[in-house]
Amino acid sequence: MNEPKKRLSWLGSVTSLLAVATCYGTLAAITLLSLIGVSVDIDEATLVKLITGLLVVALLGMVYSWRIH
């Protein structure tokens, strides 16, 4: 594997972890805030766009990594 491809081989894994952290991190934050009495209104469309974007980048990174192996 040459050097530029080796530098980007982590892209799929990192963005997958970011997508999971976005999903569960938001859920955990909202749960903790509601436990202390803070009400938060989240625009679900924005959250869906963020998670979808991260998953698309994760899939592209995985395909890229798969092609170089």
N, C-alpha and C positions, 0 to 999 in steps of 0.2 A: 504494500500500500504506500503510495507516495505521500509526501508531507502535507499538501493542501487537503487531501481527502482524509488523512488521519486527524487533522485538526477539527474537522466537522463531523466526525463519527459519533460524537456525544450528543448531537442536536436532537435526535429522536427521543432519547432517554430523558433528557432534561425537560423538554417541552411536555412530554407525557407526565412527568412529575409535577410540572407547573399546572397542568390541567386538573390533575387530581387534587392538588393543594388549593386551587381556586374553588373547586366544587365543595370539598369538605371543610376548607378553611372558612369559607363564607358561612356555611351551615353552623360551624362551631362558634364563630364570632357572633352570629345572630342569636344563638342559643344562650351564650354567656351574657350578652347584653340584655336579653329578655329576663334572665334570672335576676339581674340586679334592677330591673324595672325600666329599662330604657327601650322605647319602642322605635324600631327602625323600619322605614319603608324603602325597599330596594326595587329598582326598575328591573324586572325579570328579563326584559328584552336585551338590555345591556349585558347582563350576566350571561345570557345564552350566546350572544355574539362573541364575548370574550372567550368562553369555554370552547365554542366552535372554532374560533381562530387558532387557539392553542392546539386543539386536536388536529387541525389541518396541518399546522407546522410540524406536529409530532409525526403524523403519517408521512409527510414529505421527507422528514429526517430519517425515518425508518426505511423508507424505500431507497433513499440515497445510500444509507449504510448497507442495505441488503445488496444493492447493485455492485458495491465495491468489494464485497466478499465473494 
